[in-house]
Amino acid sequence: MVSQQDFRRAMAALPAAVNVITTDGGAGRHGMTATAVCSVTDEPASLLVCINKNARMHDLLRDNGRFCVNVLAAGQDGVSGAFSTRDLSIDERLAQAGAVIALDDGQPALAGAQVALGCRIAQVIAVGTHSIFIGEVEQVLIGQGVGALAYYERAYHHLGGAAPLSGARA
Amino acid sequence: MVSQQDFRRAMAALPAAVNVITTDGGAGRHGMTATAVCSVTDEPASLLVCINKNARMHDLLRDNGRFCVNVLAAGQDGVSGAFSTRDLSIDERLAQAGAVIALDDGQPALAGAQVALGCRIAQVIAVGTHSIFIGEVEQVLIGQGVGALAYYERAYHHLGGAAPLSGARA
């Protein structure tokens, strides 16, 4: 088995989208930055998010049963930072993100993101220290953000930005 | 539920690492390009790969019980293309990739990648049309590739490239 250090260094070589996962409901409102997100199936539209069982987000997400994946845009480095700063409350985090739009199911979408995907949790799979949440996508909101924020070799990178997504604007 | 088209357009907004997944063993040798890869746990080092049940790779991976994730480097657009061209055999695909190194467990690692992660399948989770393969990482090989190949808005992008990973070279 490889060391944690070697594994982390290797995984830093994978460029990843920077996302803010938000949730709201009976268990409470919260949001955190996450890169471990990927699509699973097209029909039904579903994606997965991996979250550490020790993260405050974990139980809130599970108990609310719903979440929103906000795919950050180029230049939202500060938003990513706010949602990964331990000492900031959810209100302080959201204040850094600008306008927030409630999706049809009440989940908080960041208007400045590229796109926001409202999800209902369909399955939770425990894998050691983490849970994989499978979300069925019930709503897609095109945000105002242009270009992508990527994380690679422990630094932010900006991609594209010339052609914003077409569709209904947030 | 959102349409397949809206979902695909939204997921195109997530920049992703471009990886070639390879496998070898009793069931046969094969390789394919995949972007649906992310880390799961640090201890033990594990990652996941999502694969369509209809892909030729699916049963080979499951039956071999082992695979290698080759994280492509900037400039390996052609390798990505070869491993996603339906009509090419595995030998033809590998011929486009340059040198191949056998990992300790016999899995084929691409020397030109940034990094290759040799994995043993620890868990297979069926989710609709796809399976999520959880791999425990048993070996990390630093490749000769520099910078990252990312896929975003249905186009390749090159990231970094100034500072190669340090460590034992392939």
Interface residues (C-beta under 8 A of the other chain):
Chain A: M1 V2 S3 Q4 D6 F7 R8 R9 A10 M11 A13 L14 P15 A16 A17 N19 T35 A36 V37 C38 S39 V40 T41 D42 E43 P44 A45 S46 L47 L48 C50 V71 Q114 V115 L117 Q123 I125 V127 G128 T129 H130 I132 I134 E136 V137 E138 Q139 V140 A148 A150 Y152 E153 H157 L159 G160 A163 L165 G167
Chain B: M1 V2 S3 Q4 D6 F7 R8 R9 A10 M11 A13 L14 P15 A16 A17 N19 T35 A36 V37 C38 S39 V40 T41 D42 E43 P44 A45 S46 L47 L48 C50 V71 Q114 V115 L117 Q123 I125 V127 G128 T129 H130 I132 I134 E136 V137 E138 Q139 V140 A148 A150 Y152 E153 H157 L159 G160 A163 L165 G167
